[in-house]
Amino acid sequence: MHSITRKLFLSQAALLAGCGTRAVEAKSSSGDDVSLAYIARIYSMKMELSGKKVVMQNKWNKLEVEISSRYAWINGVQLWLHCPAYQSGKNVMIREVDFKKGIDPVLRSYYYVPKHPPKLVVLDPGHGGKDTGAVSAEKVYEKQVVLDIAYRVKKHLEENKIAVRLTRTGDTFPSLTQRTDYAYQVGADLFVSIHADGAGDPSAHGVESFITTVSGFDSTNHYGAGGDKSPQKNNSHDNANAVLGFSMQSNLLKQTQRRDRGLRRARFAVLKNAPCPAVLVESGFLTNPEEGRLLNTADYREAVARGISNGIRGYFTLVNRAR
Ligand SMILES: [Zn+2]
């Protein structure tokens, strides 16, 4: 991504169109919102308050939600809610959509993944050609870094007998539409766009994954004035996106050991137009001195590639297990 979009994103993190009014009106677990107590009951989790966090836990999983914020964590990995959790009497509430299309697909993926086993993965190395993407202090271009990572992911997946195609194989610039059209033409079962980040603030660092925003909600990152709420064409795989996105972010963190910026929502063109479950990975900040140096090393790019291929293989495992 580019610094201008990052700045807009930061200034808009607190702007929560689509969240305000109904949240204030809602009083119970019916309708648009659900209480954390209700969610804890579904999972047979113990619930306790720890500072600003509600912590829910059973033998297998831990779910944490921060009150008055959009942060939640599943087993320590951050995922962003569409709308902040809020106190209503004795209850803490979240949007039903954040439960049904975010948390529950991760915790009970077997209900949500497609019934047919995935066969073909399309990897999308971002940018290319005239579009360099982000640039590090050492003049390393995002377009080069992500192509190298994509080839490494391809190798790992093919070693595991998973078929892979790339939206670009060299220094070319397919349009965003051409990238998702290609995925459609070849019958992709998964679409994974690979990027490295750029920000005006060099201290920004860490790894993050994006899935498309659920219809009817503003994207967390919609590039400027005005909302981009649906109805509009949108990827119709909300639940599988969440399963894939969470597997991706968890495995990326495990392999890179970088700061967790979370599984986020953005209605990026390649995500919303993908014909299959889709995720966009940001593999570190080229504009951060430390991560800029890391992204220039084969070792780090290999760690990112392992994270991505393990994220994909994790999704495959969940689909096969659910059948
Ligand atoms: Zn990019």
Boltz pocket constraint, residues with backbone or C-beta under 6 A from the ligand:
constraints:
  - pocket:
      binder: B
      contacts: [[A, 1], [A, 2], [A, 126], [A, 127], [A, 133], [A, 134], [A, 142], [A, 194], [A, 195], [A, 196], [A, 197]]
      max_distance: 6.0
